[in-house]
């Protein structure tokens, strides 16, 4: 209570007009270990970033007594409380601390967001949508709620309302791209085309940055580097980090950079700041970037970082899509988080993104037939494919004959054709996609599936090569193709496939190792050793054990035959594990 009295006497930072503060706030205030002036939004965010959720929760409440209308800090406090399993306590604190201001934007925003975090997106929308005209960030959170409800059309409408108020926010543009692409592939293609633009207008830059990460676009390394420069010049550190890590991940080697927290550079509260209207959504992007960086390095802490992300952002589809990219480790974390939770609609939608074959139909049957959203439609089509491959394939194909259709519709159509092993239909689908959305990652996916289901011969070889080319030599496809040629000991095709792949990924451990092996077969020991050393350094940085073992064996063979002293010294260091 002494703290409240002191704050009330300070005219520059008045607390909310409350009768009494709840016990949680006063006990937190008595336990402060830092000066009150240092407890800012950035300070609280750094606690969440470091995984210190208890500190984030209690210091967040203290920060709200200083900047009572700061929506960002309120959101952060609620997310940390939810991660600790104390969302009920945070809601009680809000109702008590804002007892005479429950109609204020900050209190309504808090209670709406709490409903979303609790698993009630419909209830959250009822509060957040009307609030958007006063606090535009509420439209953003309402769009997230609609997306998790599988109501993509209304989610797009809501994010567009948010962008009218904040047209230069890359996070809003990213969400807009995700939603448009889930509904309408031709409109998605228009968003993808903005990446080619050289317009320096801030709104166009924000649209480009969002499209690069949210529209499923094929991005070569040069484009990634250009977008990273855009983000740096735009003053969007979260997007700058995301593109730098993506670029380093694509080129191979160690993708480690200092990933900044979401609010680096956020200006301190000033007398002219409108904390309700100027609030920005707390970006999930830096957390995702950190997880992807750890996964690229095969870091054992990747699953721990993902679990923290899931606790902070449990109601966003992007969180669950990330689990698919992480593979079994990510899937396991999600399963553990869902298994003891009531199976409400949004959790069913989230679970359908990673369901095993025997789980798809029960999930699809549990969805109401009134749900015609893209994810429910995909779940039902997958169930049909599993139970009756021919009928399921027909349902999936028919969906693509009626515009608009989105990314999920195409993905399930590819799955249906694969189920029937119909290479011709898969190639035809790829050609159709090349006309509608030539820059979409769906094109190489369809071509690769067509190649895998084709008979061995020139056509199969041509389809594999085209899939890799249309993916801009993305390492995922380049590696898969090279492994086929390496296993078949087909050096000629391997040499043809690797040339451009190494331009796009000059430090990729596997590609460098194959290039070294090719040069060994041509008795070029010095050339081979240089590439094998690159492979060794990259494989150590990313903890790629199998590739490293093969590379070390090849280095031991090439080392005695090489003549270049500098090359031999570098190879010897990596062979011993001393670094490059």
N, C-alpha and C positions, 0 to 999 in steps of 0.2 A: 504493500500500500504506500510506503514511503516513496518508491519509484514512481508510482502514478502521480503522487502529489508534486514531485519535482518536475515531471514532464508537463503537468498542467500549468505550472508556473512559467514555462518556457514558451513565449509567443511565437517563435519561429517554427516549432514542430509540435502542434497540439495533438494529443491523443484523441481517439474517438470518444464522444461524450457518453461515458458509461457510468453506471452507478457503482458497480463493483467489478473488479477483475476476477475471473475464476481462479481457483487454487493453482491450476496448472501454470498460469502465467506468472503469478507472484513467486511460486517456488522456483520457476525458471529464472526469474529476475534475480533472486537471491543467490543463484549459483553461477552468475556471470563470471567468466575468467578473462574477459577482454573489455576494454573501455567501451562504453555505450555508443560512442560516436563511430566506432568501427563496425558496428552491426548494421551493415547495408545489405541490399539485395545481392550484390556480388559476393559478400562474405557468406551469406546463407547458401547461395548456389555452390560456392566452393566446397562447403561441407557435404552437400549432396553429391557433388562430383567425386569427392574423396571417399564416398561410401559411409560418411559419418552421419547416419540418418537421424540419430537421437539429437545431435547438435543442430542439425538442419531444422528439425521439428521445433525444438525449444527456442532457438535463436530466431526462427521465423516468427514465432509469436511475439517475441520481444521487439523485432523489427516492425511489426504491425502496430505496436504502440507508439512508434516514432513516426512512421509514414502510414497513417491509418487507411488511406485509400489506394495503396499500391497493389494493384491486381496481380502483378507478377509475383511478388513476395507471398501474397495470400495463396496463389496457386502452388508455389513451391512448398510452402508449409504443409498444405493438404496432401501433396504427393508424398512427401517424406513421412507424414503421419500414416498414410495408407500403407507405405512400404514396411512400416513397423507394426502393422496390424492395429493401429490406434486411430483409425479414421473417425470412429465414433467419438473419441475424446476431442479431436480437432473440431468436429461439428459442434459439440457441446460448448467448446471455447468460443466459437464464432457466435453462437446464439446468445451466450452470456456477455461477451465483450461488446457486441453490437446490439444489445438488447433494445435500446431505444432508436436504433438505426437499421433495423432488419429490412427496411424498404430501400436502403441505399444500394447503389450499384455494386460496391465491393462485397456486401453481405449476400446479395442475391447471386452474384457470381460465384462466391464460395459455396453456397448451398447447392447451386446447380452443378458445379464441378464435382462436389462430393457425391452427388447422385450418380454421375457418370463413373467415377472411380469405384463406387459401390456395386456397379453392375446394373444400373437402371438408366440406360440411355434415353428411353422415352420420357421419363421424368425429368432428366437433365434438359432435354430440348424444350420442354414446357416452360422452364425457367429461363434458359439461355437465349432462345430465339427472341422473345419480347425485349430482352435486355440489350440486344445488339444495337439498337438505335442510340442508346446512351453510352455503351461501352462496346465498340466494334469487335474487340477480341472475343466477345461472347459468341459472335457469329462463327468464328473459327472453331471454337469448342463445340458449338452446336453441329457444325459440319462433321467433326470427328464422331459425335454421337450418332448422326444419321448414317455415316459410313459403316460404323460397327453394327448398326441395325440392318445393313444391306439395303438401305434406301439411298442409292448413289445419286439418283436424280435430284432429290432434295438436298443432299450433301453438296452437290455442285452449285445449286442455287444459293446455298448459305455461304459457301466460300467465295462466291462472286460478290455477295453483299459485303463480306469482309474486305475484299480487294478494292471495292469502290472507296472505302475509307482509308485503306493502306495499300495503294497500287504498287508500291516499291518494295514490298516485303517478299523476299525470296521464299520464305517458309510457306507463305500463303500460295505463292505460285507453284511450289512443289506439290502441295496438297491438291491444288486445282488440276495439275497435270495428271496426278494419280486418278482423280475422279473422272475426268474427261475420258481418259484412256480405258477406264473400266466400262464405259458406256458406249463410246462412239469412236471407232478406229479411224475413220476419215478426219474427224476433228482432232484426234490425237496426232495424226500426221501433220496437220497444220501447226500444232504446237512444236513438234519435232523440227519443222522447217525453220522455226525462229532461231535455232541454234546456229544456223549458217549466217544469220544477220550480223552486220558490222555496226549497226546503229548504237550510238553511245548514250541514248536516252536512258535514264534510270529505270523507267518502267520496263523498257525492252530488256535491259540487262537483268532485271529481276526475273522476267519471264524466261530468259535464256537459262539462268542458273537453276530455276525450278524445273524446267523442261529436261535439262541434262540429267537430273537425278530421278525425276518422277515419271517420265514418259516412256521408259523402256527403249531408249534410243541407242543405236550403234554409235559408239564414240571411239575414234582412234586416239592414239596417244597425243598427237598434235592438238586435237580438239580439246582433250582433257586439260592440256597445259594452257590453251587459250582461255578456257573457262575459268581456270584457276587464277589467271591474270585478271580476268573480268571481276572475279570475286574480291581479289586483293584491292583493285582500284575502286571497287564499289563500297568497300568498307564492310564486307560481310565475312568476318573471320570464320564463322561456322562453315560457310560454304567454301571458303578458301581452303580450309583444312580438309574438307571432304574431297575436293577435287585434287588436291596435292596427293593425298593418300591413294586415291583411285589411280592417278597417273603413275605413282611409284609402284603400286601393286601390279599394274599392267606391264610395266617395263621389266619387272623382275627385281631381284635383289632385296634389300631390306627396306620395307616401307615405313620405317619408324621416323616420325616427325613429332614435334610437340603439339599434341591436339589440345586446342584451347577450350575452355569451358564455354557454355552457350552465351554468357553475358559479358564476355571480355569486351571492354570498350563502352559498356553502357554508361551514359552520363549519370552523375550523381543527381539526386533530387534537388531541384532548384525552385526558387520561389515562383517561377513562371511555368513549372511543369504541371500538366494535367495528367495525373497518374491513372485516371480512368480511361480517357480517350487515347492517350499515348502508349498504353500498355501493348506489348507484343506477346504472342504466344510463346511459352517456354519451349524452345526448340529441342526436339528429340534427336536432331541430326548429329550434334557432337558426340552424344552417347553411342549412336549407331556407328559413327566413324571410328571411335575407339574400339568397339567390338570387332569391326571388320579388320582393323589394323592388327589386333591380337590374333584373329583367325588366320590372316595371311601369313603371320609369323609362326603359326602352329603353337601359339602360346597356350599353356595349360590354363591360364587365367581368363581365356576368352569366354568360357562357360560361366565363370563367376561374374564377369563384366556384363554378360547378357542377362544373367539372373537379376542383377541390379537394375538394368534397363527395364526388364519386364515388371519389376515391382513399382518402378516410378511411372511407367507408361503402359498400364495393363489393358487399356481400352482403345488402343490404336492398332489398326490392321498392319501398319508398317512393322510393328514389333513382331508380329507373328510371321510375316513374310521373311523377316530376317532370320528366323529360326530355320526356315527351309534352306537358306543359303549356308547356314552353319552345319547342316547335316544332322547326324544322330545326336550329337551333344546338345545342340539347340533344341531339337525335338524332345529330348528327355527332360530338359528344364521346363518346357511348356507343359508337358504331360503331368509332371509333378504339381505344377501350379493349378491345373484344371481338374485333377482327379477328385479332389475333395470339395469342389465348388458346386453350387446348384447349377444345373445345366439350363440356364436361361438362354434365350435366342442368340444373343451376341456371342456367348461362349461357344454355342454350337457352330456359329459362323466361323469363329476363330479356329475351332478344332477341325473344321472341314478342310482348311488349307493344308493340313499335314496328316490327314487321316490315312491309316493303312487300308488295304483292300477290304478286309473284313469289317472295317468300321464305317465305311462310307454310307452304306444303305441305312443303318440305324440312325445316323446323323441326318441324312436326307429326309427320312420318314418323320423325324421329330420337328422338322420345320413346317410352319403353317403354309397351306397352299395359297394363301393370300400373298405370300412373299414371292414376288417375281423379280427380285433383285439379281444382279449378275452372279453373286456367289451361291445363292440358293439354287439358281438355274444350273450352275455348274455342278453342284453336289448331286442334284437329281439326275443329270445326264451321266455323271460318273457311275452312279448306281445302276443305271440302265446298261451302260457298257459292260459292267462287271457281271450282271445277271444275264444279259442277252447282247453279245457283242454286235451282231448285225443291226438289231433294233436301236441300240445305243448309238452306233455310228450314224444311222439315218437321222435320228433326232438331232445329234450334234451338227451334222452337215446342213440339215434344213434350217437350223438357226442362222447360218451364215448367208442364207438366201434372202433374209429380210433385214434391211437397214433400219436403224443402226445396230451394230453389234460391237462388242468390246473385246479386250484382251482375253478375259476368262473364256469367252465363247470360242475364240480361236484355239486357245490351249486345249480345251476339251475336244475340239474337232480333231486336232493333231493326235490326241490320245485315242480317239475313236478309230482313226485310220490305222494307227499303229496296232490296235487290237485286232484289226482285220488283216494286218501285214500287207496293206495296199500301198505299194510304193508309188504307183502311177497317180493315185488320188492325192498322196502327200505332195508330190511334185507339182500337181495342178494347183493345190492349195498354196504352195509357196509362190507360184507365178501370180496367183490372184492377189496375194499379199504384197508382192513387189509393185503392183499397180496402185494398190490402195495406200500402203504405208511402207515405202521402200526402205526407210531408215529404221524400221522396227526390228528389234531383236527376235521377233517371231519368224522372220524370213529365214535366217540361218538355222533356227530350230526345226522348221518344217523341212528344209533341204537335208539336214543331217538325218532326220528320221526317215526321209525317203531313201537316202543312201543306205542306211542300216537295213532297210527292208527290201532292197533291190538285190538281184542276183549278181554274183561276182562278175566283173567284166569292165569294159570301158565306161558304160553308163554309170556304174557305181563309183568308179574312180572319179569321173567327172563331177558327180553330185557331191562327193566328199570335198573335192577341191573348191567347188562353188560355195559350199557352206562356209568353209574357212575364209574364203575371199569376202563374202558378203558380211561376215562378222568382223571385218577389218582386222583379221588375224588375231582375234581375241585369244589369249593364251589357253583358255579352257578348250577351245576347238583345235587350236594348233597342236597342243599336246596330245589330244586324243587321236588326231590324224597321224602324227609322227609315230605314236606307239604302234599303230597298225602296221606302218611300214617297217619299223624296227623289228617287230615280232616276225614279220614276213621276210626280214633281211633284204628288203627292197631298197637298196641304196640310191638308185636312180630317182625314184619317186620321192624319197626322203630328201634328197638334195634339192629337188625342185620345190618342195613344200616349205623348206626351212629358210630359204633366202629372204622372202618378205617378212616371214614371222619374226626373224631376228631384228629386222628394222623396227618393228612394233614393240618387241620385247627383247632388247639387246642384253639384258642381264638375267633372263629366265634360266634357272638352273638346269632344267631338263633340256631346253632347246640348245643351250651352250654345250651341254654334255654330248648331245647327238652330233652337233657340228664338230666337236673335238674328235668323236669317234669316226666321222666321215673323213676328216683330214688324216687321222691315223691310218685309215685304209689306203690313203694315197701316199703314205710314207712321208708326210709333212709333220715331223715331230715337233718342231718349234711352233708352227701354227696350231697344231692340235693342243699343245701344252698351254698356250695362251687362252684358248677357249675353255679347256678343262679347269684352269685356275678360276676363271669367271664362274663356272658352274659350281666349283668347290666353295667359293666365298658365298655365293647366293644360297646354296643348299644349307650351309652352316647357319646363315642368318635366319633362314626360314625353318630350320629344323626339319628338312626333308630327308629323312634317314635313308630311304631306299635310293634316291638319286645320289646322295652323298657317298654311299657305299660303292655304287657303280663308278662314280667319278674318281674316287680315291684309288680304286683298282686300275683305272685307265691311266691315272697320273703316274703310278708306280711303273707302268709299262713304258710310258713315253719319256719319263725323266732321264733315263740313261742315254736315250737316243738324241735328245735335244742338245743344241750347241749354244743357244743364246743364254748368256749368264744371268741377265736380269730376269728373263722368263723363268729360268730354272729356280732362282732364289724365291720368287713369288710363289711358285708351285710348291716348293719345299716347305715354306711357311704354312701354307694352307693344309698341306699334307700332315704337318705336325699339330695343326690346330692353333697356330699362333696368329692367325688373322691373315689378311691379304698381303 
